[in-house]
């Protein structure tokens, strides 16, 4: 019996149309090094850790002050530097996609960044949107603002139904790769970590999605509360593609304004074995 011809599934692309030479890396060609957007100040040097056309991760347990670190990153880009970060990047266009906070709390964050920098950023509160609507908003923003070179998605798990689903995690990861390449922007994704373990133990970003992001990111930054002093958070380089940097401290004042500082005693407390991420 002859089976009827099945219609081509939506989204199917004919592989014949792919020009493989577009993806061939030739020794004789020139590929410019991505321009650094943010650097860490350490021992008189500037260590790049976020650059154009790349993806990075910020992860940690809930209430570890991830939002405070985001404010500090915005401050360094907009003002050129802060206590631990440095930037000479020309574009000051930053967008934050906040999937968790209410409009009131998001407004407080916007005011806090303005208080620190004297500049406004594009801050979206998308708590009530579906995952597809969230993606549509991101794409529209980048299309309308091609000079946006720092896109922060807080929290990326709300762009999927199941962060442990292999297919869905692969799809959202591919979407991020497409966006950063198309717009030459840096995408910082915020994600919680697996809820287990203690200080300095090997912890990972949540689920299959977190594993995928770790495999492709330029830098993975972990933040956690100091187990000896909960008024402080410890910021660590969990994974870096280039030179790594030492742990440093983030604290918040009474107005929820963050400030960063070195604490060399952190390195004395660390065990000889580095966590395996």
GUMARTI-607228 format. One line per 4 residues: number of its first residue (from 1); their letters; for each residue y, x, z of N, C-alpha, C. Coordinates in Angstrom, 2 decimals, decimal comma. Layout:
N
NUM> a> Y X Z Y X Z Y X Z  ... $
END
This chain:
277
1> xxxx> -1,20 0,84 0,00 0,00 0,00 0,00 1,25 0,87 0,00  2,18 0,56 -0,87 3,42 1,34 -0,96 4,40 0,84 0,09  4,85 1,75 0,95 5,81 1,37 1,99 7,21 1,24 1,40  7,97 0,29 1,87 9,35 0,16 1,38 10,19 1,36 1,79 $
5> xxxx> 11,16 1,67 0,95 12,05 2,79 1,26 12,93 2,43 2,45  12,96 3,29 3,45 13,75 3,04 4,64 15,19 3,50 4,42  16,16 2,74 4,92 17,56 3,16 4,77 17,83 4,44 5,55  18,77 5,23 5,04 19,14 6,48 5,72 19,84 6,14 7,02 $
9> xxxx> 19,44 6,79 8,08 20,02 6,51 9,40 21,48 6,91 9,44  22,23 6,18 10,26 23,66 6,49 10,41 23,82 7,90 10,97  24,78 8,64 10,45 25,03 10,00 10,91 24,20 11,05 10,21  23,29 10,64 9,34 22,46 11,60 8,62 23,30 12,39 7,62 $
13> xxxx> 23,09 13,68 7,59 23,80 14,53 6,65 22,79 15,24 5,76  23,05 15,21 4,47 22,16 15,86 3,51 22,28 17,37 3,67  21,17 18,06 4,05 21,26 19,50 4,25 21,63 20,27 2,99  21,46 19,68 1,82 21,82 20,35 0,57 23,33 20,62 0,52 $
17> xxxx> 24,11 19,78 1,20 25,56 19,93 1,17 26,05 21,10 2,02  25,20 21,65 2,85 25,60 22,75 3,73 25,71 24,04 2,95  26,87 24,68 3,02 27,09 25,97 2,38 26,81 27,07 3,40  25,65 27,69 3,31 25,25 28,64 4,35 26,13 29,88 4,39 $
21> xxxx> 26,79 30,20 3,29 27,65 31,39 3,27 28,86 31,23 4,19  29,21 29,98 4,51 30,33 29,74 5,43 30,01 30,22 6,84  28,74 30,39 7,14 28,32 30,74 8,49 27,76 32,16 8,58  27,81 32,88 7,48 27,28 34,25 7,44 28,31 35,23 7,98 $
25> xxxx> 27,91 36,03 8,96 28,79 37,06 9,53 28,56 38,36 8,78  29,59 38,82 8,12 29,49 40,04 7,31 30,15 41,21 8,04  29,50 42,36 7,95 30,03 43,56 8,60 31,41 43,92 8,08  31,66 43,65 6,82 32,92 44,06 6,19 34,07 43,07 6,42 $
29> xxxx> 33,76 41,91 6,97 34,81 40,92 7,23 35,53 41,22 8,55  36,69 40,62 8,71 37,46 40,80 9,94 37,50 39,50 10,73  37,16 39,58 12,00 37,19 38,42 12,88 38,09 38,75 14,08  39,29 38,18 14,13 40,22 38,53 15,21 39,68 38,15 16,58 $
33> xxxx> 39,96 38,98 17,55 39,53 38,71 18,92 40,32 37,53 19,48  39,65 36,59 20,14 40,37 35,44 20,71 41,48 35,90 21,66  42,62 35,23 21,58 43,78 35,60 22,39 43,57 35,10 23,83  43,74 35,99 24,82 43,59 35,55 26,22 44,65 34,53 26,59 $
37> xxxx> 44,24 33,51 27,32 45,17 32,51 27,85 45,44 32,76 29,33  44,40 33,13 30,07 44,54 33,41 31,50 43,82 34,70 31,87  44,44 35,46 32,77 43,85 36,69 33,28 43,89 36,66 34,81  42,97 37,40 35,41 42,98 37,63 36,86 43,68 38,95 37,14 $
41> xxxx> 44,57 38,96 38,11 45,22 40,19 38,54 44,35 40,88 39,58  43,96 42,12 39,28 43,07 42,86 40,19 43,29 44,35 40,03  43,62 45,03 41,11 43,77 46,49 41,13 44,74 46,99 40,07  45,81 46,26 39,82 46,80 46,67 38,84 46,43 46,36 37,40 $
45> xxxx> 45,30 45,71 37,18 44,86 45,36 35,83 44,86 43,83 35,66  44,84 43,42 34,39 44,72 42,00 34,06 43,37 41,79 33,37  42,49 41,03 34,00 41,14 40,79 33,49 41,10 39,43 32,80  40,99 39,39 31,47 40,94 38,09 30,78 39,68 37,31 31,18 $
49> xxxx> 39,87 36,01 31,44 38,69 35,19 31,75 38,72 33,83 31,06  39,82 33,50 30,39 39,87 32,30 29,56 40,68 32,61 28,31  40,11 32,34 27,14 40,77 32,68 25,89 40,64 31,54 24,88  41,40 31,66 23,81 41,37 30,65 22,74 39,95 30,43 22,22 $
53> xxxx> 39,69 29,22 21,74 38,44 28,90 21,05 37,22 29,22 21,92  37,29 28,81 23,19 36,18 29,04 24,10 36,06 27,89 25,10  34,94 27,89 25,80 34,68 26,88 26,83 34,38 27,60 28,14  34,94 27,10 29,24 34,62 27,63 30,56 34,25 26,48 31,50 $
57> xxxx> 33,64 26,84 32,62 33,21 25,85 33,61 33,84 26,17 34,96  34,26 25,13 35,65 34,62 25,22 37,06 33,68 24,29 37,81  32,87 24,84 38,72 31,91 24,00 39,43 31,89 24,33 40,91  31,37 23,41 41,68 31,27 23,57 43,12 30,94 22,24 43,76 $
61> xxxx> 30,72 22,23 45,07 30,43 20,98 45,76 31,66 20,08 45,82  31,45 18,83 46,17 32,57 17,89 46,30 33,54 18,37 47,37  34,83 18,13 47,15 35,90 18,45 48,10 36,02 19,95 48,37  35,67 20,76 47,39 35,79 22,21 47,54 37,16 22,72 47,13 $
65> xxxx> 38,06 21,84 46,71 39,43 22,14 46,26 39,46 22,58 44,79  38,60 21,97 43,99 38,63 22,25 42,56 39,98 21,84 41,96  40,51 20,71 42,40 41,81 20,26 41,88 42,92 21,23 42,23  42,83 21,85 43,40 43,82 22,85 43,78 43,79 24,06 42,87 $
69> xxxx> 42,58 24,48 42,48 42,46 25,62 41,57 42,99 25,27 40,19  42,77 24,04 39,75 43,33 23,60 38,47 44,85 23,69 38,49  45,46 23,25 39,59 46,92 23,36 39,72 47,37 24,81 39,61  46,64 25,72 40,24 47,00 27,14 40,18 46,89 27,69 38,77 $
73> xxxx> 45,88 27,26 38,02 45,73 27,69 36,64 46,90 27,20 35,80  47,28 25,93 35,99 48,42 25,39 35,25 49,69 26,16 35,60  49,84 26,49 36,87 51,02 27,25 37,31 51,11 28,59 36,60  50,00 29,32 36,51 50,02 30,64 35,88 50,34 30,54 34,39 $
77> xxxx> 49,80 29,54 33,71 50,07 29,38 32,28 51,52 28,99 32,04  52,03 28,05 32,82 53,38 27,53 32,61 54,47 28,50 33,06  54,22 29,23 34,17 55,23 30,13 34,71 54,98 31,60 34,40  53,81 31,91 33,88 53,50 33,29 33,53 52,65 34,02 34,54 $
81> xxxx> 52,68 33,58 35,80 51,86 34,25 36,82 51,91 33,47 38,13  50,98 33,79 39,00 51,04 33,40 40,41 50,44 34,53 41,21  49,94 34,25 42,42 49,47 35,32 43,28 48,28 36,09 42,69  47,41 35,42 41,92 46,20 36,06 41,42 45,99 35,95 39,92 $
85> xxxx> 46,81 35,16 39,22 46,60 34,93 37,79 47,83 35,31 37,00  47,59 35,64 35,72 48,65 36,13 34,85 48,43 35,58 33,45  49,54 35,23 32,77 49,43 34,71 31,41 50,68 35,06 30,61  50,46 35,56 29,40 51,57 35,77 28,46 51,39 34,87 27,24 $
89> xxxx> 50,52 33,87 27,37 50,19 33,02 26,22 51,40 32,21 25,80  51,61 32,12 24,49 52,83 31,51 23,97 52,86 30,00 24,18  51,76 29,31 23,90 51,74 27,85 24,03 51,62 27,45 25,50  52,46 26,55 25,92 52,44 26,04 27,30 51,94 24,60 27,36 $
93> xxxx> 51,31 24,16 26,29 50,85 22,77 26,20 49,48 22,64 26,87  49,45 21,88 27,97 48,22 21,69 28,75 47,93 20,20 28,86  46,66 19,84 28,77 46,25 18,45 28,98 45,12 18,41 30,00  45,20 17,45 30,91 44,14 17,22 31,89 43,60 15,81 31,68 $
97> xxxx> 42,28 15,70 31,58 41,59 14,42 31,46 40,90 14,16 32,79  41,45 13,29 33,61 40,93 13,04 34,96 40,08 11,77 34,94  38,79 11,93 35,18 37,85 10,80 35,11 37,54 10,20 36,47  38,07 10,77 37,55 37,66 10,35 38,89 38,78 9,75 39,73 $
101> xxxx> 40,00 10,25 39,60 41,08 9,81 40,48 41,77 8,55 39,96  42,31 7,79 40,88 43,10 6,61 40,53 44,42 7,03 39,89  45,14 6,07 39,35 46,45 6,37 38,78 47,40 6,91 39,83  47,33 6,38 41,06 48,20 6,86 42,13 47,92 8,32 42,46 $
105> xxxx> 46,63 8,66 42,63 46,28 10,04 42,95 46,57 10,97 41,78  46,36 10,49 40,56 46,68 11,29 39,39 48,19 11,56 39,31  48,98 10,55 39,68 50,43 10,72 39,70 50,85 11,76 40,72  50,18 11,78 41,87 50,46 12,81 42,87 50,16 14,20 42,31 $
109> xxxx> 49,07 14,32 41,54 48,72 15,61 40,94 49,78 16,05 39,94  50,26 15,11 39,13 51,31 15,43 38,15 52,57 15,91 38,86  52,95 15,22 39,94 54,14 15,61 40,69 53,95 16,98 41,34  52,73 17,24 41,83 52,46 18,53 42,44 52,60 19,68 41,45 $
113> xxxx> 52,08 19,50 40,25 52,20 20,54 39,22 53,66 20,74 38,84  54,42 19,65 38,74 55,85 19,78 38,42 56,59 20,51 39,54  56,25 20,20 40,79 56,88 20,87 41,93 56,61 22,38 41,89  55,42 22,76 41,49 55,05 24,18 41,44 55,66 24,92 40,26 $
117> xxxx> 55,89 24,20 39,15 56,23 24,88 37,89 57,56 24,47 37,28  58,05 23,29 37,63 59,23 22,77 36,96 58,95 22,28 35,56  57,68 22,05 35,25 57,28 21,62 33,90 56,28 20,46 34,00  56,28 19,64 32,98 55,33 18,54 32,89 54,15 18,92 32,00 $
121> xxxx> 53,00 18,31 32,28 51,83 18,46 31,42 51,37 17,06 31,01  50,46 16,99 30,07 49,86 15,72 29,67 48,66 15,44 30,57  48,80 14,45 31,43 47,77 14,16 32,42 47,29 12,72 32,22  46,02 12,56 31,88 45,45 11,25 31,60 44,51 10,81 32,72 $
125> xxxx> 44,70 9,59 33,21 43,76 8,99 34,16 42,87 8,02 33,38  41,60 8,38 33,23 40,69 7,61 32,36 39,54 7,01 33,15  39,78 6,75 34,42 38,75 6,25 35,32 38,07 4,99 34,80  38,83 4,11 34,15 38,30 2,80 33,75 37,75 2,78 32,32 $
129> xxxx> 37,84 3,88 31,60 37,38 3,90 30,21 35,87 4,15 30,13  35,25 3,67 29,07 33,85 3,99 28,80 33,74 5,43 28,32  32,52 5,95 28,29 32,35 7,33 27,85 32,81 7,53 26,41  32,57 6,55 25,55 33,02 6,67 24,17 34,53 6,59 24,06 $
133> xxxx> 35,15 5,75 24,88 36,61 5,67 24,88 37,24 6,96 25,39  36,60 7,58 26,36 37,09 8,87 26,86 37,07 9,91 25,74  35,98 9,98 25,00 35,90 10,92 23,88 36,96 10,63 22,83  37,16 9,36 22,55 38,16 8,97 21,56 39,56 9,40 22,00 $
137> xxxx> 39,86 9,24 23,29 41,17 9,66 23,81 41,36 11,16 23,65  40,35 11,94 23,99 40,44 13,40 23,85 40,69 13,79 22,40  39,94 13,21 21,49 40,09 13,54 20,07 41,48 13,15 19,56  41,98 11,99 19,97 43,30 11,57 19,54 44,38 12,48 20,10 $
141> xxxx> 44,23 12,90 21,34 45,23 13,80 21,93 45,30 15,12 21,16  44,15 15,72 20,89 44,15 17,00 20,19 44,67 16,86 18,76  44,35 15,75 18,13 44,84 15,52 16,77 46,36 15,37 16,76  46,91 14,70 17,77 48,35 14,48 17,84 49,10 15,66 18,46 $
145> xxxx> 48,37 16,54 19,14 48,98 17,69 19,81 48,21 18,96 19,47  48,30 19,44 18,23 47,53 20,63 17,84 47,94 21,90 18,57  49,10 21,86 19,25 49,54 23,02 20,03 48,99 23,00 21,45  48,16 22,02 21,78 47,51 21,99 23,09 46,38 23,02 23,10 $
149> xxxx> 46,56 24,08 23,85 45,58 25,17 23,85 44,82 25,30 25,16  45,09 24,41 26,11 44,29 24,34 27,33 44,00 22,88 27,63  42,73 22,51 27,46 42,27 21,15 27,72 41,32 21,19 28,92  41,64 20,44 29,96 40,84 20,43 31,18 40,20 19,06 31,33 $
153> xxxx> 38,88 19,01 31,37 38,15 17,75 31,54 37,53 17,73 32,93  38,03 16,83 33,76 37,62 16,74 35,16 37,23 15,30 35,49  36,00 14,94 35,34 34,74 15,65 35,42 33,92 15,32 34,17  33,25 16,30 33,60 32,56 16,12 32,33 31,36 15,18 32,43 $
157> xxxx> 30,77 15,01 33,63 29,58 14,14 33,75 29,90 12,68 33,41  31,17 12,30 33,49 31,53 10,92 33,18 31,68 10,69 31,68  31,37 11,70 30,88 31,33 11,54 29,43 29,91 11,28 28,94  28,95 11,20 29,87 27,55 10,92 29,53 27,01 9,85 30,49 $
161> xxxx> 25,92 9,21 30,08 25,25 8,25 30,96 24,35 8,95 31,96  23,67 10,01 31,49 22,68 10,70 32,31 22,83 12,20 32,08  23,33 12,93 33,09 23,55 14,37 32,93 22,25 15,16 32,89  21,11 14,50 33,15 19,81 15,17 33,06 19,10 14,89 31,74 $
165> xxxx> 19,68 14,02 30,92 19,07 13,68 29,64 19,30 14,82 28,65  18,22 15,37 28,12 18,31 16,54 27,24 19,11 16,23 25,98  18,78 15,11 25,33 19,45 14,77 24,08 20,93 14,50 24,30  21,24 13,75 25,33 22,65 13,40 25,60 23,46 14,63 26,00 $
169> xxxx> 22,85 15,51 26,79 23,53 16,74 27,19 23,80 17,63 25,98  22,82 17,71 25,08 23,00 18,49 23,86 24,09 17,93 22,98  24,16 16,61 22,92 25,17 15,95 22,08 26,59 16,21 22,59  26,80 16,09 23,91 28,15 16,30 24,45 28,54 17,77 24,37 $
173> xxxx> 27,56 18,65 24,52 27,83 20,08 24,39 28,26 20,41 22,96  27,57 19,85 21,99 27,93 20,07 20,59 29,32 19,50 20,29  29,64 18,39 20,90 30,98 17,79 20,73 32,06 18,72 21,25  31,84 19,33 22,41 32,81 20,28 22,96 32,97 21,50 22,07 $
177> xxxx> 31,86 22,01 21,55 31,92 23,17 20,65 32,71 22,85 19,39  32,52 21,67 18,86 33,24 21,25 17,66 34,74 21,18 17,94  35,12 20,59 19,07 36,54 20,45 19,40 37,22 21,80 19,58  36,59 22,69 20,33 37,26 23,97 20,61 37,38 24,81 19,35 $
181> xxxx> 36,42 24,70 18,44 36,48 25,45 17,18 37,50 24,84 16,23  37,54 23,52 16,16 38,44 22,85 15,23 39,91 23,04 15,61  40,19 23,02 16,93 41,58 23,09 17,37 41,95 24,44 17,99  40,99 25,38 18,03 41,24 26,72 18,59 41,81 26,63 20,00 $
185> xxxx> 41,30 25,69 20,75 41,78 25,48 22,11 40,75 25,99 23,11  41,19 26,18 24,34 40,24 26,49 25,41 39,95 25,19 26,16  38,68 24,91 26,38 38,28 23,71 27,10 37,64 24,13 28,43  38,29 23,75 29,52 37,73 23,98 30,85 37,10 22,68 31,32 $
189> xxxx> 35,80 22,71 31,57 35,10 21,51 32,05 34,78 21,68 33,53  35,06 20,64 34,28 34,79 20,63 35,71 33,52 19,82 35,94  32,67 20,31 36,83 31,39 19,64 37,09 30,97 19,98 38,51  30,29 19,04 39,18 29,76 19,32 40,51 28,52 20,21 40,37 $
193> xxxx> 28,12 20,80 41,50 26,90 21,60 41,48 25,77 20,81 42,11  24,55 21,28 41,88 23,39 20,63 42,48 23,52 20,65 44,00  23,37 19,52 44,67 23,68 19,41 46,11 22,60 19,99 47,00  22,55 21,32 47,09 21,58 21,97 47,97 22,04 23,39 48,21 $
197> xxxx> 21,45 24,00 49,22 21,74 25,41 49,45 22,89 25,63 50,41  23,17 26,91 50,65 24,22 27,32 51,58 25,09 28,38 50,94  26,01 28,92 51,70 26,95 29,91 51,20 26,24 31,07 50,50  26,76 31,41 49,33 26,30 32,58 48,59 24,87 32,44 48,07 $
201> xxxx> 24,30 31,25 48,12 22,96 31,03 47,58 23,08 30,69 46,10  22,00 30,91 45,36 22,01 30,62 43,93 22,08 29,12 43,69  23,26 28,64 43,29 23,47 27,24 42,98 23,93 27,12 41,54  23,67 25,97 40,95 23,96 25,80 39,53 24,73 24,51 39,30 $
205> xxxx> 25,49 24,45 38,19 26,14 23,19 37,83 25,11 22,10 37,62  25,52 20,88 37,83 24,59 19,76 37,93 23,84 19,44 36,64  22,52 19,32 36,76 21,66 18,78 35,72 21,49 19,62 34,47  20,86 19,00 33,48 20,66 19,66 32,19 21,99 19,94 31,52 $
209> xxxx> 22,96 19,07 31,73 24,29 19,29 31,17 24,90 20,57 31,72  24,79 20,78 33,02 25,30 22,01 33,62 24,62 23,25 33,08  23,31 23,18 32,87 22,57 24,31 32,31 23,05 24,63 30,90  23,22 23,59 30,08 23,73 23,80 28,71 25,09 24,48 28,72 $
213> xxxx> 25,97 24,01 29,59 27,32 24,56 29,64 27,31 26,02 30,10  26,45 26,34 31,05 26,34 27,73 31,52 25,90 28,65 30,40  25,05 28,15 29,52 24,51 28,99 28,44 25,54 29,32 27,37  26,58 28,53 27,23 27,54 28,76 26,14 28,93 29,15 26,61 $
217> xxxx> 29,19 29,11 27,92 30,56 29,29 28,39 31,02 30,73 28,34  32,33 30,90 28,24 32,95 32,22 28,35 32,96 32,68 29,81  33,32 31,78 30,70 33,39 32,08 32,13 32,93 30,87 32,92  32,17 31,10 33,97 31,81 30,05 34,92 32,36 30,44 36,28 $
221> xxxx> 33,21 29,58 36,83 33,84 29,85 38,11 33,28 28,89 39,14  32,88 29,44 40,27 32,39 28,60 41,37 33,39 28,61 42,50  33,65 27,44 43,07 34,52 27,34 44,24 33,77 26,61 45,34  33,91 27,10 46,56 33,23 26,51 47,72 34,10 26,73 48,95 $
225> xxxx> 33,95 25,87 49,93 34,66 26,09 51,18 34,07 27,28 51,93  34,94 28,06 52,55 34,50 29,19 53,37 33,72 28,65 54,56  32,45 29,04 54,73 31,66 28,51 55,85 32,21 28,91 57,22  33,04 29,96 57,25 33,62 30,43 58,52 35,01 29,86 58,78 $
229> xxxx> 35,60 29,23 57,76 36,95 28,69 57,91 37,17 27,62 56,84  37,04 26,37 57,20 37,09 25,28 56,21 38,49 25,04 55,66  39,50 25,72 56,19 40,84 25,59 55,60 40,97 26,45 54,35  39,95 27,27 54,07 39,98 28,16 52,92 38,83 27,83 51,97 $
233> xxxx> 39,07 28,10 50,69 38,00 28,00 49,69 37,82 29,36 49,03  36,58 29,69 48,69 36,26 30,96 48,06 36,04 30,73 46,57  36,76 31,46 45,75 36,65 31,36 44,29 35,87 32,57 43,79  34,80 32,33 43,04 33,90 33,40 42,59 33,67 33,33 41,09 $
237> xxxx> 33,43 34,49 40,50 33,00 34,56 39,09 31,49 34,43 39,07  30,98 33,23 38,80 29,54 33,02 38,76 28,93 33,66 37,52  29,68 33,65 36,43 29,21 34,21 35,16 30,43 34,54 34,31  30,44 35,72 33,72 31,53 36,09 32,81 30,96 36,77 31,58 $
241> xxxx> 31,58 36,53 30,44 31,16 37,17 29,20 31,70 38,59 29,13  32,85 38,82 29,77 33,46 40,14 29,79 33,39 40,74 31,18  34,45 41,46 31,56 34,50 42,09 32,88 34,62 41,02 33,96  33,90 41,20 35,05 33,94 40,22 36,13 35,11 40,52 37,06 $
245> xxxx> 35,31 39,66 38,06 36,37 39,87 39,04 35,85 39,54 40,43  36,51 40,09 41,43 36,09 39,89 42,81 36,47 38,49 43,31  35,75 38,05 44,32 36,08 36,77 44,95 37,50 36,81 45,51  38,14 35,65 45,51 39,44 35,54 46,19 39,53 34,18 46,87 $
249> xxxx> 40,61 33,99 47,62 40,76 32,83 48,49 41,79 31,85 47,93  41,50 30,56 48,06 42,47 29,50 47,78 42,70 28,72 49,07  43,98 28,50 49,38 44,35 27,66 50,52 45,39 26,65 50,07  45,53 25,57 50,82 46,50 24,51 50,51 47,45 24,34 51,69 $
253> xxxx> 48,75 24,13 51,38 49,69 23,85 52,46 49,69 22,36 52,78  50,60 21,95 53,66 50,62 20,55 54,09 50,99 19,59 52,96  51,63 20,10 51,91 52,02 19,28 50,76 50,98 19,33 49,64  49,80 19,88 49,95 48,70 20,03 48,99 49,06 20,96 47,83 $
257> xxxx> 49,93 21,92 48,12 50,28 22,94 47,14 49,38 24,16 47,37  48,62 24,60 46,37 47,69 25,72 46,55 48,38 27,08 46,46  47,82 28,05 47,14 48,21 29,44 46,94 46,96 30,30 47,05  46,98 31,43 46,34 45,81 32,29 46,20 46,07 33,64 46,86 $
261> xxxx> 45,00 34,27 47,33 45,16 35,59 47,94 43,82 36,33 47,94  43,92 37,65 48,03 42,72 38,49 48,17 42,27 38,48 49,62  41,00 38,71 49,82 40,44 38,91 51,15 39,26 39,84 50,99  39,50 41,13 51,25 38,46 42,13 50,99 37,28 42,01 51,96 $
265> xxxx> 37,46 41,28 53,06 36,33 41,09 53,98 35,23 40,25 53,35  35,58 39,48 52,31 34,56 38,67 51,63 33,46 39,55 51,05  33,84 40,72 50,53 32,87 41,58 49,85 31,97 42,30 50,85  32,45 42,43 52,09 31,62 43,03 53,12 30,56 42,03 53,60 $
269> xxxx> 30,90 40,73 53,55 29,96 39,70 54,01 28,87 39,41 52,99  29,14 39,73 51,73 28,16 39,40 50,69 26,90 40,25 50,83  25,78 39,69 50,51 24,53 40,44 50,51 24,49 41,36 49,30  23,61 42,33 49,34 23,50 43,27 48,23 23,02 42,58 46,97 $
273> xxxx> 22,22 41,53 47,13 21,68 40,80 45,97 22,68 39,77 45,49  23,11 39,90 44,25 24,04 38,95 43,65 23,29 37,67 43,30  23,92 36,49 43,53 23,24 35,23 43,18 22,86 35,19 41,72  21,69 34,64 41,44 21,21 34,52 40,07 21,54 33,14 39,52 $
277> x> 22,57 33,09 38,66 22,95 31,82 38,07 22,22 31,61 36,76 $
END
